[in-house]
Amino acid sequence: MSVLEHPNHARPRRWVVSNVSRKLSLSSLVLILAVVVTLWLLLVPMLLLVLNSIRTGPPSSLAGPWTLRNYYVLFSNPLFYTALVNTVVISVISTLGGLVIAVLFAWLIERTDMPFRALAWIAVLLPLAIPGVLFALSWMLLLAPRVGLINIVLRALLSLFGFSLEEGPLNIQSLWGIIFLSWMRGVSTIFLMIVGAFRLMDPALEEAARLSGATPKSVLRRITLPLLMPALAAATIYSFVSHLESFEAPLTVGLAAGIFVLSTLIYFTARYHFPVDYGLSAAYAVFFMAIMTVLSYFYVRMIRKGDRFAVIRGRGFHPIRYRLGRWRYPALALFAVYFFLTVLCPLFVLVWASIIPYYVVPSVETMKMISFDHYINVATTPRFFHDTINTVVMAVGAGIVTMLIALLISWLVVRLKHRAGLMLDSLTFISYAVPGVVIALAMIFVYLQPALRPLGIYGSIWIIVLGLATQYLAFATRTTNAGLLQIHQELEEAGSVSGATRLRTIWKITTPLLMPSLVAGWIWVVAHSLRTFSVPLVLASENNEVLSVWIWIYWQAGRIPEAAAIGVMLILLTALMGLVARKLVGESLSGMRSG
């Protein structure tokens, strides 16, 4: 019998055919799932948002006549132009101020001999651990015109020089108060985006310029800044977009001062306008989304042009650190001041407000009033247990859902290299361009539809989970894309050749190797979900209330000590989940090494 006639010779051919068919069927399944899920989360809500903006009637029905009345009301409303100007002013000044401080901090840490640089790095990042709503509320207590702790200290100091003031001299309830809060909160993000550029820039170019006789100012203007321009421009646009959609500080401070920005104008129009006008709020949201989309386009273009400024090649280099001399410790003091203003002051006033019967400034007499009754009262209410469970389910659920969808899209883009995958990958960036308050409003329009009401998603914690998954999908897909690109396809092909099915190969080979990227993305989504405020507030109901919304309800009711107690517990919950996540990461990585 010849080799060609051997009965076992047909086996490899049949195995290859069946393996190809399984691969095609799995590819088709991934393609269908990715397309359906992405379109449902991104395009359907945005489409309904646009349709509701040009129709009349409730969001649960699209049977109303076509009309441009909502846009006519929008552009004829003086409050809209006031809110637009406020939004732009806050965003521009906060971005420029944050950029200056972040560049200074990055330069001091990466390019100078300042002492305790590792501690300075931590001091810049720690403000991210405090939820934005708590940061704003704490500064309301610190800089309130009459009872603000800092204002009381300043008035006492001014009285020594003959100045007598009944309130102030500082007032957080103003446009400059919102700018101050936004500026301080924005430094950490800009710092993270540019510090790598300072670390990786080859200092030999600057050294060559100095040896050629260039002055330090000339080196900075003609060498350093041009090389950093892509990172600085990308960070500037990103920060500006983030400030445009800022919600916590404008709501907390602006509500007391009667100051509106676009995000708060959408919120109040959708929730508190009488009668409730969803069409008008949708028109505001569409206009806001258009602005964000244009800015996001420029952000993406800036990132793609960054490779033209690459200066790191195949050779090594050692960064040259500038000697600060006698300015080493004054430079370190800048970080201490920033840490004091962004971490110590907010935490101190929150803890203090939570351990006294009613809010008063600290003194020897008020120290006798300290108790933990508010913690006990809050923790023993059924509402606390309910809201805590909702908060954990919201954060963990958003992390799981977001990373699963991101993995589907990344598999389509990186592994299958399908044209639809590239389109979906570009489409996911819409979530970056859409503010949280707009996403929440779009979710209302989707799940109030009569056909979807029986699902029970509207008014449940899952509508918030889906809203957060939509909001964070852009970051998640970038994380999974990068992780999959580092795993060579030969490893999966080796598993298939060994007889493993496609799904088993993915489960046993690809998933463990991709786990660090998946866990990192999951931690990022969970941390931001715990800190977020706009999406849970807009979608809040009796059944899906979370701790951040409960804090706001108590604050609005004047129950400041209870709000502060819940805030402290939310920070502790965030820290606890962070420690658990870090342990899980460590175990997964050690398991990979041992395997």
N, C-alpha and C positions, 0 to 999 in steps of 0.2 A: 504493500500500500504506500503510495507517495505521500509526501508531506502535505500536499494540497488536499488530499483525500482524507486525511486523519480527522476523526470525528471531533477531537478536542480543539482543532484549529479554528472552528467557527465560534468558539466560546469568547475569545477576546473581542471579536467583531460585535457579537450580540451585547457584550458588556459595555462596549463603547457606545453603541446605539442607545441602549437603555440609559446609560449615564448622561448622554447628551439630552435625551428626552426629559429626564428628571431635572436637568439643569435648566432646560427651556421652560418647563412647567413652573419651577421655583422662580425663575426670572419673571415669568408672566405674573405670578402671584405677587411678587414684590412690587412690580410695576403698577399693578392695579391698586394694591393697598396704598402705596405712596401717593399715587395721583389722587385717589379718592379722599384720603385723609388730608392731604395738603390743600386741595381745593375746598374741602369742607371747612377747614379751620381758617383759611385765609381769604379765598375769593368770595365764598358765599356770604360771610358776615359783611364784607366791604361792599358787595353788590347790593345787599338789602339796605345797608346804610345809605348808599347813593339813591336807591329807589324811594326810600322813605323821605329823603330830603326834597324830592320833586313830586310828592303826592300828599294828599290830606288824609286825615283819619288816624286811628290808633295803629301802633306798630304790628298788632296781631292781624291786620288786614291790609292788603294792597289793592283793595277794590276802589279806593278813592280816585278822583279825577287827577290827571296830570296837571301840575301847576308849578310856577316859579315863585309863588308867593313867599315861601320860606326864605329864598335868597333875597327877595325884595325887602322883606322885613329885616334880614340880617344886615344888608348894606345901608339901610336907612336908619339903623339904630345907632345913636351916638355912643352908647355903652360899648358896642362892638369895637369901634375905633379906639376908644379909651383903653379897652382890654388889650387890643392889638399893640398899641404903643407901649403899654406897661410890660407886655410879654417881651417885646424886642429890647426895651431898655434894660430890663432885668437880665435877660440872656446875654446881651453884649457886655455889660459892665461886669457881671459875674464871671463870664468866660475869660475876659482879659485879665481881671484880677487874679483868678485862679491860675491862669497860664503863667503869669509873672512869678507867683509864689512857687508853683510846681517846678518851673525851670530852675529857680534858685535852689530849691531843695534837691533836685536831681543832680545839679552841678556840684553842690556841696558834698553829697554822699558819694558820687562816683568819680569826681575829678579833683578832690582836694584831700588834704591830710587831716580833716576835722576828726576829733576823737569821738568814740562811741557811735560810729556810723551805723552799726547793726541796730542799736537801740533807736537811732533816729529814723531808720527805715520803718521799724515797728510803729513808732509814734505817728508817722504819716498814714499808715494803713488802719490803725485802730478805729478812727471815726467811722469807718464803713460798717462796724459791728453794731452801731446804734441806729435803730430804725429812724427814718426821716421824720415821721410824725412825732416821735419822742424828742428828737433833737430840737424841733421847732417849738414844742410845748415847753421844754425845759428853758429855752431862751425867752419865752414869754414870761416865765417866772423870774428870770434873772434881770430882764430889762423892761418889765412893766413900768409905766410912768410913775406910779405912786408906790407900789409895794415891791418893785423889783429889787433884788438884793444888791446888785451892782449899783443901781441908782441911789439907793439909801447910803451906801458907802461913799459914793461920789458927792452927795449932798452934804454929808458930814465933813468931808475934806474941804469942800468949797466954803462951808460956814466958818472955817478957821481963817479964811481970807476975807470975811465980811460979806460973802454972797449967800443970800437966803432964798431957797427955792422950795416950793411946795410939792413939785413933782419934777421928774426928769433928773438930770439934763438930757438923758438919752431916751429915745422912744422907739421900741422895737415895732410898734404898730404903725408902720409907715412903709413907703416904697423902699427907702434905704434899709429898713429892717429886713425886708424880704431879700434885697440884694446881699446884705451881710450874711444871712443864713445860707443863701445859694452859693455864694462865693466860698465860704468855709467848707461846705459839703462837696464842692466840686474839685478841690485841690487834689484829693487822694486819687480820683479817677484819672485826671490828667497826668499826675505823677507816674502812675502805673503804665500809662501809654508811652511816655517819653523816656523813662529812666533806662530802658534797654538801649535806646539810641545813644545815650551818653556813654554807656558801658562799652558798646561795640564799636564806637567811632575810633578809627586809627589816629592816635595823637601825633604820629610822624608827620602828617600833613601840617598840623599847627606848628610843630617844631621846625619844619623846613621853612615855613613862612617867617618865623622869628629869626632864624639864622640868615634869612635874606634881608633882614633889617626892618621888617614890618613891626609896627607898634602893637601892643596888646589889643587896643581898640580896633585896629585894622584887621588883625587876625580874627577877632570875634565877628566883625562885620563881613569879611570877605571869605573866610574859611569855615569857621565853626557854625554860624547860623545857616549858611546855604546847605551845608551837609545835613543839618538837623531839620531842614525845612519840611521834608515829607512827613516826618513824625510830628513836628509842631503843627503843621497844617491839618493833618488828620485828627490830632487830639483837639485842636481848636474847633473844627467842625463838629466832631462828636460831642464835645462839651456844650457847644451852642445848641445842638439839637436836644441834648438832655435837659438843658435849662428851659428850652421852649416848652417841653412837656412837664416841667416841674409842677407838682401838685400839693405836696405836704405844706411847705412854707407859705405859698400863696393862699392856701385855704386857711391855715391856722392863724397867720398874721393878718392876711388880707381881709378875712371875714370881720375881724374886730375893727379894722380901719376902713372898711368899705372900699377896698381895692380889689379889682377883678383882673385876672389874666384869662387867656383863652381857655385853658383847662378848667378853671373854676367856673367860668361862664357856661361851658357845656354842662358841667355837673349840676349847677343850680337850675339851668333851663330844663334839664331832663328830670330832676327830682323835686324841685320846689317851686317851679313856675306855676302860676294859677291862671287858667287851667294848664295842666301839664301839656307841653307842646313838644312832642317827640320829633315832629317834622322840622321845627326850628332848630332843636338841638342837633339833629342829623345834619342840617345845613352848616352849622358851626363846625361840626366834626369833619365834614368833607373838606371845607376850606382849610382847616387845621392840617388835615392829612395831606392835602396838596402841597402845602408849604414844607412839611417834613419830607415828603417824597423828593422834592427838588434838592433839598439840602443833602439827603441821603445819596442822591446820584453823584453830587460833587465829592462826597466822602469816599465813595467807592472808586471814583476816578483817581482821587489822590492816592489811595492805597495802591492801585495798580501801577502808578507811575513811580512808586518808591524804589524799584530796582535800578532806576537810572542813577540813583545817588549811592549805590552800594560801594563801599570802600574796603570791605573785608574780603581778601582773596585767600589763596592757598597758603599763605605764610602766616606765622604767628606774630603776635605783638604784645607788648606790655604797656598798659595804660600809664601815662605819666600823671602824677598827682601834683597839683599846685600846692605850694606851701603857704598857709595862711598866716603863719607867725603868731603875733599877739591877737589875731582875730579868730583863732581856732575856737576858743570857748564862747566868745560872743556869737559866733555862727551857730554853735550848738544851742545857745540860749533861744535862738529863733524857733527851733524845734520844740523846745520846752514850752514856749509861749503858745505855739500852735496846739500842742497836746493839752495844755491847760484850758484853752478856750473850746476845743472841740470834744474833749473827753472828760476831763476832771470836773469842770464846771457843770456840764449837763448832768453827769452822774450824781454829783453831790446834791444838786438842788432836787433831783428826782427822789433820791433816797430820803433827804430831809423832809420833803413834802409828804412822803408816804408814812412817816413815823410820828406825826403830830396830828392831833384831832382836827385841826383846820389850819390852812396855810398862813403862817406868820414867819417873819424873818428870824434867823437864828439869834439867840441871845442867852445870857446866863439864866434868865427866868424861864424862857421857853424850853430849855434843856430838861426841866422837870416834867414836861408834858410828853416826853418821848414814850411811845408804846408801839407794839406791833398789832394793835387791834384791827387796823385796816387790812393787814395781810390775812389775819384769821377770818375776818368777816367776808372778805372777797373769796378766799379759798374754800370756805364752807358753803358757799351758795351753789346750787345745782347749775346755775348759768356758767360758773367758772369752769367746771368740769366739761360741760358741753362745748364751750368756746375753745378750751384747750385742745380737746379731741379734734374739733374742726380745724384748728390751726395746724396741728400735726398732720392730719389727713390732707389738708390743702398743700402744705409744703412738700411732704413726701410724694403725694400723688402727682403734683405738678412736675416734680423731678423725674418720676418714672415715665409718665406719659410723654413728656418733652423729649427725653433721651430715646425712647422707643421710636417715636416718629422721626427724630433726627437720624437714627440708625437706618431706618428704612430708606430715607432720602439719600443718605451718604452711600449706602450699598448700591443704589441705582446709579449714582454719579461716579463713584470710584471703581466699583467692581464690574458692573454691567456696562458702564460707559454708554448708557442709552441717551439719545437726544432729549427724551422727556425728562431725564434726570437733571440735565443741565438747566432746563427750563424751570423745573421745580426748585433747584438750588438757588436760582436767581429770584424766584418768587418768594422764597422764605425770607428774603431780605426786606419784604414788605413789612414784616412784623417789627423790624427795627424802625421803620419810618412811621409807624402808627403809635401814637401815645396810648398809655394804658387806659385813660378815661375814654378814649375813642373806641378801643377794643371792647371795653366793658359795655358801652352803649350798643355796639354792633351785636354783641352776644344777646342782649335783650331783644333786639329785633329778630334774631334767628329763633330763639327758643320760646318766644311768645307766639310763634306761628301755630295755628290750630292743629296742624298735622303733627307737630312735635310736642305739644303740651302733654299728651299721655305718657311721654317718656319720663316726665318728672324731673327733668334737668333744670328747668327754670325754678329759681328759688332754693336750689339745693347747693351743697358744697361743690358739686361736680361742675357747675357752670363757672365757678371761680377757677377750678383746676384747668378747665379748657381755656379760659381767658388767659391765665398765666402761661399755659403751654404755647398759646399763640404768640404771646408777648416775647417769650424767651427762645423761640425756635431758631431765630437767626444765629444767636450765639451757640446754641447746641449743635447745629449742623456744621458750623465751622470747627468745633471741637472734634466731632466724629469724622469729618472729612480728613482732618490732619492725622488722626489716629489710624484710619484705614490706609492712608497713603504710605505709612511707615511699615505696614505688614505686606510682605511680598506675596504675590498670588501663588508662587511655587509651593508654599507650605500647604495651601488648600488643595492644590493639584496632587501633592504627595499623599494626602489623606484619601483623595478619591481613588488614586491608583492602588492604594492599599485595600480597597474594597469598602470604605466607609461611604455612607450616603451623604448627600449634599448637606442635609440638615445636621447630621452627626459631625461632619467636618466643621461646620460653622460653630457648633456648640462646644466641641472638644478642642479646636485649634484657634479659630479666629476670635471667638468671644473672650477666652482667657487673655490673649495677647492684647485685645482691645480694651480690657477691663480698666486699666488706669485712665484712659481717656473718657470712658463712660462714667466712671466714678467721679472724676474731676468735674465733668459737666454736670452730673447729678448734684454734687455738693454746691456748685455755683447756683444752680436753679433753686435748690432748697433754701440756701442762705438768702437769696434775693426774694423768694416767696415769703419768708418770714418777715422781711423788712418792708415788703410792699404795702401800699395803703390805698392807692387809687382804684384798682380793680376790685378788691373786696368791699370797699365803701360803696361804689356805684352799684354793685350787684348784691348788696347786703339785704338780707331778709331775716325773719325770726329764726329760720331753720339753719342758715349757713353763716351766721355771725361768727367772726374770729376775734382774737384778742385785740388786734389793732383797732378794729371798729368799735369794740367795747370801750376802749380807752377814749376814743373820740366822743362817744355817747356820754360817758361820765363827765368829760371835760365840758361839753356843751351844757350839761345840767348843773355845772358849778361844783361838782364833787371832785375837787382837785386831788385830795389825798388818796381816794380810791383809784383815780386814774393813774396817779403816780405809782401806787402799789402794783397795779396790773402791769405798768410799763417796766418796772424793775423785774417782775417775774418773767415778762416776755424776753428781756435781755438775758436773764439766766437760762431760759428755755433755749434761746438761740445758741448760747455758749455750750449748753449741754449737748445739743444736737451736733454742734461743731466737733466736740470731743468724740462723740460716738462715730461720726463720719470719718474722723481722722484715724480712729482705731480700725474701722472697716477697711480703709485704704491701706493701712499698714499690714493687716492680715492678708488682704488680696495680693499685695506685692510680695510678701514673704512666701505665700503659697505658690506664686508664679516662680520664684527663685528656687524653692525646694523641688517644685515639679520639673 
